[in-house]
């Protein structure tokens, strides 16, 4: 498969690029929401516009009223979100949670997907239970209670947790905390009694929660997939989230790089444009190569995921690790080549560095995924 977009995908990219650059610009969205202390960290009106454009239904099947597209198309939107630093629940709602609901019953899909498609609903995913992404260990418990379950435990780093209309929660229904089996996924509505959110603002000004479940009563129809057999759906969610975060990371890297190249073409020292200095040209060339390689890796991972390939899991970790390196290089080079002004809040370059830092931790950092690549490769 070629590592570039076909004609239809290129048209989507053009549409998404223009729309998000206009409506999701940094001054209009991120800076405004940050400076006004928005409690949700994103603009609900813009989310409705995403729905009107059809973006929220990219990964929803046509049978359920969606676009029936794939992760390549979702990644096109995510890359533009990253490039413009647009605060949005697209990754958590329209990618990760939508991937989970794809394996849910017709009743659950009918209950939640219409709200996603209309832009009236926002979803969150509650997986991690500590400082680092370690989905192999699920300690949050769901015990049988009548015809349903009683959910108890805590989840950390729940993006948009306090704003979500529904949380996809991974809980332990059997076995030890580190067992692969015995995990079940639940769709927990926002008004569930016994659920408490401690909201925190992250380094990139987005909102997350430490969420506690204190004997939250759930009906049996809240189960996504099979009881004790949720690991398969969870793995699909994780792959979708990792590839999606990598796609957004490519956008962050490209946005920071574009700012840097523009600056090299405008800033003068000693009567010359600094872009004429060979040392900076070498650094800019190296940066461009790294970002393009990362972008190609992400497209490959998206294609494998769409094709249902057994190699998709490996490539999702390759993509997440590679993009973390490339985006980290891009934002650091951006600050350094801008000089002192790159350290000020007046310039957007620092905002790219903050978003990169938050994205690196979401769904696992470079070290975690480098370890997975080695393990999955037989080392």
C-alpha positions as CSV (number, residue, x, y, z in Angstrom):
1,X,0.0,0.0,0.0
2,X,1.4,3.4,-0.9
3,X,2.2,5.6,2.1
4,X,0.3,8.6,0.8
5,X,-3.4,9.6,0.5
6,X,-5.6,8.6,-2.4
7,X,-7.8,11.1,-4.2
8,X,-10.7,10.9,-1.8
9,X,-8.5,11.1,1.2
10,X,-6.7,14.1,-0.3
11,X,-10.0,15.9,-0.7
12,X,-10.9,15.2,2.9
13,X,-7.5,16.5,4.0
14,X,-8.1,19.7,2.0
15,X,-11.5,20.2,3.6
16,X,-10.3,19.4,7.1
17,X,-7.2,21.7,6.7
18,X,-9.2,24.7,5.7
19,X,-12.0,24.2,8.2
20,X,-9.8,23.6,11.2
21,X,-7.3,26.3,10.3
22,X,-10.2,28.8,10.2
23,X,-12.4,27.6,13.1
24,X,-9.9,25.9,15.3
25,X,-7.1,28.5,15.1
26,X,-4.9,28.9,18.2
27,X,-6.0,32.5,19.0
28,X,-9.7,31.6,18.4
29,X,-9.7,28.4,20.4
30,X,-6.8,27.3,22.6
31,X,-5.7,30.8,23.8
32,X,-9.2,32.0,24.3
33,X,-10.3,28.8,26.2
34,X,-7.1,28.9,28.3
35,X,-7.3,32.5,29.2
36,X,-11.0,32.4,30.1
37,X,-10.5,29.3,32.3
38,X,-13.0,27.2,30.4
39,X,-14.0,24.3,32.7
40,X,-14.3,21.8,29.8
41,X,-11.2,22.8,27.9
42,X,-12.9,22.7,24.6
43,X,-15.6,24.6,22.7
44,X,-19.0,22.7,22.4
45,X,-20.0,24.9,19.5
46,X,-17.0,23.9,17.5
47,X,-17.7,20.2,18.4
48,X,-21.2,20.7,16.9
49,X,-19.5,22.0,13.8
50,X,-17.3,18.9,13.7
51,X,-20.5,16.9,13.6
52,X,-22.0,19.0,10.9
53,X,-18.9,18.3,8.8
54,X,-19.4,14.6,9.3
55,X,-16.1,14.2,11.2
56,X,-17.6,12.7,14.4
57,X,-19.0,9.8,12.4
58,X,-15.8,8.8,10.5
59,X,-15.3,5.6,12.4
60,X,-19.0,4.9,12.9
61,X,-20.5,2.3,10.5
62,X,-23.0,3.3,7.9
63,X,-25.5,0.9,9.5
64,X,-25.3,3.1,12.6
65,X,-25.6,6.4,10.6
66,X,-21.9,7.2,10.4
67,X,-19.5,7.6,7.5
68,X,-18.1,4.1,7.7
69,X,-14.5,5.3,7.0
70,X,-11.3,4.2,8.6
71,X,-8.4,5.2,10.7
72,X,-6.5,6.8,7.8
73,X,-9.4,9.3,7.4
74,X,-9.7,9.8,11.2
75,X,-5.9,10.5,11.2
76,X,-6.3,13.2,8.5
77,X,-8.6,15.1,10.9
78,X,-6.3,14.4,13.9
79,X,-3.3,15.7,12.1
80,X,-5.0,19.0,11.4
81,X,-6.2,19.2,15.0
82,X,-2.6,18.8,16.1
83,X,-1.2,21.2,13.5
84,X,-3.6,23.9,14.9
85,X,-3.5,22.8,18.5
86,X,-7.3,22.7,18.4
87,X,-8.8,21.6,21.7
88,X,-11.3,18.9,20.9
89,X,-12.8,15.6,22.2
90,X,-12.3,14.1,18.8
91,X,-9.6,11.6,19.8
92,X,-11.3,10.3,23.0
93,X,-14.9,10.4,21.6
94,X,-14.9,9.9,17.9
95,X,-11.8,7.5,17.8
96,X,-11.3,5.6,21.0
97,X,-14.8,5.5,22.5
98,X,-16.3,5.0,19.0
99,X,-14.0,2.0,18.5
100,X,-15.3,0.5,21.7
101,X,-18.9,1.1,20.9
102,X,-18.3,-0.6,17.5
103,X,-18.2,-3.8,19.6
104,X,-21.2,-3.0,21.7
105,X,-24.8,-4.3,21.5
106,X,-27.3,-2.7,19.2
107,X,-29.0,-1.2,22.2
108,X,-25.9,0.5,23.5
109,X,-25.0,1.8,20.0
110,X,-28.5,3.1,19.6
111,X,-28.3,4.8,23.0
112,X,-25.0,6.6,22.5
113,X,-23.9,6.9,18.9
114,X,-26.7,9.3,17.8
115,X,-25.4,11.9,20.3
116,X,-21.8,11.5,19.0
117,X,-23.0,11.9,15.4
118,X,-25.0,15.0,16.2
119,X,-22.2,16.6,18.3
120,X,-24.4,16.7,21.4
121,X,-22.4,14.0,23.3
122,X,-18.8,13.7,24.4
123,X,-17.3,10.5,25.6
124,X,-14.3,9.6,27.8
125,X,-12.2,6.5,28.3
126,X,-11.2,5.4,31.8
127,X,-8.3,2.8,31.5
128,X,-5.2,3.9,33.4
129,X,-4.9,3.6,37.2
130,X,-1.6,5.2,38.0
131,X,1.0,7.7,37.0
132,X,1.9,5.8,33.8
133,X,0.0,4.1,31.1
134,X,-0.1,0.4,32.1
135,X,-3.3,-1.2,30.7
136,X,-1.9,-4.7,31.4
137,X,-2.9,-4.1,35.0
138,X,-6.6,-3.5,35.7
139,X,-7.5,-3.4,39.4
140,X,-10.8,-1.4,39.3
141,X,-13.4,-4.0,40.2
142,X,-16.9,-4.8,39.0
143,X,-18.7,-7.3,41.1
144,X,-21.9,-9.1,40.3
145,X,-25.0,-7.4,41.9
146,X,-28.4,-8.8,41.0
147,X,-28.8,-8.6,37.2
148,X,-25.9,-6.1,36.9
149,X,-22.7,-5.1,38.5
150,X,-21.3,-2.9,41.3
151,X,-18.2,-0.9,40.2
152,X,-15.5,0.2,42.6
153,X,-12.1,1.7,42.2
154,X,-10.2,4.7,40.7
155,X,-9.1,5.7,37.3
156,X,-6.5,8.4,36.5
157,X,-5.8,10.6,33.5
158,X,-9.4,10.5,32.2
159,X,-9.4,13.1,29.5
160,X,-12.7,15.1,29.5
161,X,-13.9,12.9,32.3
162,X,-16.0,15.6,34.0
163,X,-17.5,16.8,30.7
164,X,-18.4,13.3,29.3
165,X,-21.9,12.1,28.8
166,X,-20.5,8.5,29.1
167,X,-17.3,6.9,30.2
168,X,-16.0,3.7,28.7
169,X,-14.5,1.9,31.8
170,X,-12.2,-1.1,31.9
171,X,-12.8,-3.1,35.1
172,X,-11.8,-6.4,36.6
173,X,-14.6,-9.0,36.8
174,X,-12.4,-12.1,37.4
175,X,-8.9,-13.1,38.2
176,X,-5.9,-11.2,39.5
177,X,-5.1,-7.6,38.6
178,X,-2.4,-8.6,36.1
179,X,-4.4,-11.3,34.4
180,X,-5.1,-10.9,30.7
181,X,-8.5,-12.4,30.9
182,X,-11.2,-11.3,33.4
183,X,-11.5,-7.8,32.1
184,X,-14.9,-6.3,31.1
185,X,-15.8,-2.9,29.5
186,X,-18.7,-0.9,30.7
187,X,-20.5,2.2,29.4
188,X,-21.1,4.3,32.5
189,X,-23.5,7.2,32.1
190,X,-22.5,10.6,33.5
191,X,-25.3,10.6,36.1
192,X,-24.4,7.3,37.6
193,X,-24.7,7.6,41.4
194,X,-21.4,7.0,43.3
195,X,-19.1,8.4,40.6
196,X,-16.9,11.3,41.6
197,X,-14.5,13.4,39.4
198,X,-11.5,15.4,40.7
199,X,-10.8,17.7,37.7
200,X,-7.3,18.8,36.9
201,X,-5.9,21.0,34.2
202,X,-3.0,19.5,32.3
203,X,0.2,21.1,31.0
204,X,-1.5,21.8,27.6
205,X,-4.5,23.4,29.3
206,X,-6.8,20.4,28.5
207,X,-8.9,19.0,31.3
208,X,-8.7,15.5,32.8
209,X,-10.0,13.8,36.0
210,X,-9.0,11.4,38.7
211,X,-12.3,9.5,38.8
212,X,-13.5,7.4,41.7
213,X,-16.2,4.8,41.5
214,X,-17.8,4.1,44.9
215,X,-20.2,1.1,44.5
216,X,-21.6,2.4,41.2
217,X,-24.6,0.3,40.3
218,X,-24.8,-0.7,36.6
219,X,-27.3,-2.7,34.7
220,X,-26.2,-5.8,32.8
221,X,-26.8,-4.0,29.5
222,X,-24.0,-1.5,30.3
223,X,-21.5,-4.2,29.3
224,X,-19.6,-3.6,26.1
225,X,-18.8,-6.9,24.4
226,X,-18.5,-10.0,26.6
227,X,-18.2,-10.3,30.4
228,X,-14.6,-11.3,31.3
229,X,-13.8,-11.1,27.6
230,X,-13.3,-7.4,27.2
231,X,-9.6,-7.5,26.5
232,X,-10.1,-7.9,22.8
233,X,-12.3,-4.8,22.6
234,X,-9.9,-3.0,24.9
235,X,-6.9,-3.8,22.6
236,X,-8.8,-2.4,19.6
237,X,-9.4,0.8,21.6
238,X,-5.8,1.0,22.6
239,X,-4.6,0.5,19.0
240,X,-7.0,3.2,17.8
241,X,-6.0,5.6,20.6
242,X,-2.3,5.0,20.0
243,X,-2.4,5.5,16.2
244,X,-4.8,8.5,16.7
245,X,-2.5,10.1,19.2
246,X,0.4,9.5,16.9
247,X,-1.5,11.2,14.0
248,X,-2.2,14.2,16.1
249,X,1.5,14.2,17.2
250,X,2.5,14.4,13.5
251,X,0.3,17.5,13.3
252,X,2.0,19.0,16.3
253,X,5.4,18.3,14.8
254,X,4.4,19.8,11.5
255,X,2.9,22.9,13.1
256,X,6.0,23.6,15.1
257,X,8.3,22.9,12.2
258,X,6.3,25.2,9.9
259,X,6.6,28.0,12.4
260,X,10.3,27.4,12.6
261,X,10.9,27.4,8.9
262,X,8.9,30.6,8.5
263,X,11.0,32.2,11.2
264,X,14.3,31.1,9.5
265,X,13.1,32.9,6.4
266,X,12.3,36.2,8.2
267,X,14.7,36.7,11.0
268,X,18.0,38.5,10.2
269,X,21.3,38.5,12.0
270,X,24.5,40.2,10.8
271,X,22.6,41.4,7.8
272,X,21.6,37.9,6.6
273,X,18.5,35.7,7.0
274,X,19.4,33.1,9.6
275,X,18.0,30.5,7.2
276,X,21.1,31.1,5.1
277,X,23.4,29.8,7.8
278,X,24.4,26.3,6.9
279,X,24.3,24.9,10.5
280,X,20.6,25.9,10.7
281,X,19.9,24.5,7.3
282,X,21.3,21.1,8.4
283,X,19.1,21.1,11.5
284,X,16.0,22.1,9.5
285,X,16.7,19.4,6.9
286,X,17.2,16.7,9.6
287,X,13.9,17.8,11.3
288,X,12.0,17.7,8.0
289,X,13.2,14.1,7.4
290,X,12.3,12.9,10.8
291,X,8.8,14.4,10.6
292,X,8.2,12.8,7.2
293,X,9.4,9.4,8.3
294,X,7.1,9.6,11.4
295,X,4.2,10.6,9.1
296,X,4.8,7.6,6.8
297,X,5.0,5.2,9.8
298,X,1.6,6.6,11.1
299,X,0.0,6.1,7.7
300,X,1.3,2.5,7.6
301,X,-0.1,1.8,11.1
302,X,-3.5,3.3,10.1
303,X,-3.6,1.2,6.9
304,X,-2.8,-2.0,8.8
305,X,-5.4,-1.2,11.5
306,X,-8.1,-0.6,8.8
307,X,-7.1,-3.9,7.1
308,X,-7.4,-5.8,10.4
309,X,-3.8,-7.0,10.0
310,X,-2.2,-8.9,12.9
311,X,0.7,-6.5,12.5
312,X,-1.4,-3.5,13.5
313,X,-0.6,-3.9,17.2
314,X,3.1,-3.8,16.5
315,X,2.9,-0.9,14.1
316,X,0.7,1.1,16.5
317,X,3.5,1.0,19.0
318,X,6.1,1.7,16.4
319,X,4.1,4.8,15.3
320,X,3.6,6.1,18.9
321,X,7.3,5.7,19.7
322,X,8.6,7.2,16.5
323,X,6.2,10.2,16.6
324,X,7.1,10.9,20.2
325,X,10.7,11.2,19.1
326,X,10.0,13.3,16.0
327,X,7.5,15.6,17.7
328,X,9.8,16.0,20.7
329,X,12.7,17.0,18.3
330,X,10.4,19.4,16.4
331,X,9.2,21.4,19.4
332,X,12.7,21.5,21.0
333,X,14.3,22.7,17.7
334,X,11.5,25.3,17.4
335,X,12.2,26.8,20.8
336,X,16.0,26.8,20.2
337,X,15.9,28.2,16.7
338,X,13.5,31.0,17.7
339,X,15.9,32.0,20.4
340,X,14.8,33.9,23.5
341,X,11.4,34.8,22.1
342,X,10.7,31.1,21.8
343,X,10.5,30.9,25.6
344,X,7.7,33.5,25.8
345,X,4.0,33.0,26.0
346,X,3.6,35.6,23.3
347,X,4.8,33.1,20.7
348,X,2.7,29.9,20.0
349,X,5.8,27.7,19.8
350,X,5.7,27.0,23.5
351,X,2.1,25.8,23.2
352,X,3.2,23.2,20.7
353,X,5.8,21.9,23.3
354,X,3.1,21.7,26.0
355,X,0.7,19.7,23.7
356,X,3.5,17.4,22.7
357,X,4.3,16.7,26.3
358,X,0.7,15.8,27.1
359,X,0.3,13.7,23.9
360,X,3.4,11.7,24.7
361,X,1.9,10.4,27.9
362,X,-1.5,9.6,26.5
363,X,-1.7,5.9,25.7
364,X,1.9,5.4,26.6
365,X,5.2,7.2,26.2
366,X,8.1,6.4,23.8
367,X,9.8,4.2,26.4
368,X,6.7,2.1,27.0
369,X,6.1,1.6,23.3
370,X,9.8,0.9,22.5
371,X,9.5,-1.9,25.1
372,X,6.4,-3.2,23.4
373,X,8.1,-3.2,20.0
374,X,11.0,-5.2,21.4
375,X,8.6,-7.7,23.1
376,X,6.3,-8.1,20.1
377,X,9.4,-8.6,17.9
378,X,10.6,-11.5,20.1
379,X,13.2,-9.8,22.2
